[in-house]
Amino acid sequence: MVVKDEKKEMDTVLANPYEKPPKISTKESIRNFIYNPSTKAVMGRTASSW
């Protein structure tokens, strides 16, 4: 019985391995490409990658 419970938990975890990103407008997507405040990246590159 314990094995079935563990398998059920594992199935629940693997049910959605990829979650789609939130839907954003084209304007907001371009703005995030130019400067992304969450990663502090400019045009997709951080200061250390330049």
Residue frames relative to the residue before (quaternion, step in Angstrom):
aa qw qx qy qz dx dy dz
M 1.0000 0.0000 0.0000 0.0000 0.00 0.00 0.00
V 0.6280 0.5360 -0.3374 0.4522 3.58 1.00 -0.74
V 0.6239 0.5495 -0.3361 0.4425 3.57 1.01 -0.79
K 0.6477 0.5147 -0.3232 0.4595 3.59 0.95 -0.81
D 0.6479 0.5155 -0.3240 0.4577 3.60 0.96 -0.79
E 0.6501 0.5027 -0.3182 0.4727 3.60 0.97 -0.81
K 0.6489 0.5098 -0.3196 0.4657 3.59 0.95 -0.82
K 0.6354 0.5273 -0.3313 0.4566 3.59 0.98 -0.80
E 0.6433 0.5101 -0.3227 0.4710 3.60 0.97 -0.81
M 0.6619 0.5064 -0.3109 0.4569 3.58 0.91 -0.88
D 0.6332 0.5219 -0.3307 0.4661 3.61 0.98 -0.77
T 0.6399 0.5243 -0.3241 0.4589 3.58 1.00 -0.76
V 0.6609 0.5059 -0.3066 0.4618 3.58 0.95 -0.84
L 0.7451 0.4140 -0.2200 0.4744 3.59 0.91 -0.89
A 0.4215 0.7322 -0.4552 0.2812 3.59 1.22 -0.02
N 0.8038 0.0779 -0.0238 0.5893 3.61 0.99 -0.77
P 0.0662 -0.8456 0.5285 0.0358 3.62 0.30 1.18
Y 0.7716 0.2291 -0.1404 0.5765 3.62 1.16 -0.45
E 0.1376 -0.7777 0.6102 0.0619 3.51 -0.81 1.01
K 0.4647 -0.6927 0.4736 0.2828 3.58 -0.78 1.01
P 0.5105 -0.6283 0.4766 0.3428 3.58 -1.07 0.64
P 0.6111 -0.5604 0.3890 0.4015 3.59 -1.12 0.46
K 0.5099 -0.6457 0.4793 0.3055 3.56 -1.10 0.73
I 0.0219 0.7914 -0.6095 0.0426 3.59 -0.72 1.09
S 0.5847 -0.5984 0.4182 0.3536 3.55 -1.20 0.51
T 0.6590 -0.5052 0.3801 0.4075 3.57 -1.28 0.33
K 0.6364 0.5358 -0.3245 0.4502 3.57 0.98 -0.85
E 0.6786 0.4776 -0.2857 0.4793 3.57 0.93 -0.90
S 0.6212 0.5406 -0.3364 0.4569 3.59 1.07 -0.69
I 0.6571 0.4932 -0.3015 0.4839 3.59 0.96 -0.84
R 0.6426 0.5210 -0.3190 0.4625 3.57 0.97 -0.84
N 0.6618 0.4898 -0.3035 0.4796 3.59 1.01 -0.79
F 0.6200 0.5246 -0.3528 0.4646 3.61 1.09 -0.56
I 0.6594 0.5027 -0.3173 0.4602 3.60 0.90 -0.86
Y 0.7734 -0.1285 0.0746 0.6163 3.60 0.92 -0.86
N 0.1325 -0.7873 0.6010 0.0372 3.54 -0.66 1.17
P 0.2918 -0.8024 0.4922 0.1694 3.61 -0.27 1.21
S 0.6146 0.5594 -0.3692 0.4160 3.62 1.07 -0.49
T 0.7682 0.2779 -0.1688 0.5515 3.61 1.07 -0.69
K 0.3327 -0.7572 0.4799 0.2925 3.57 1.34 -0.22
A 0.4006 0.7074 -0.4728 0.3399 3.55 1.00 0.91
V 0.2197 -0.7371 0.6260 0.1287 3.54 -1.13 0.77
M 0.8330 -0.0877 -0.0184 0.5459 3.56 -0.66 1.21
G 0.7450 -0.4424 0.2109 0.4526 3.54 0.93 0.97
R 0.7053 0.4175 -0.2678 0.5065 3.59 1.24 0.02
T 0.3491 -0.7180 0.5646 0.2094 3.54 -1.05 0.80
A 0.7003 -0.4621 0.3278 0.4343 3.58 -1.26 0.22
S 0.6846 0.4860 -0.2987 0.4538 3.60 0.96 -0.76
S 0.6689 0.4970 -0.3174 0.4526 3.62 1.12 -0.44
W 0.5481 0.5724 -0.4200 0.4422 3.61 1.20 -0.11
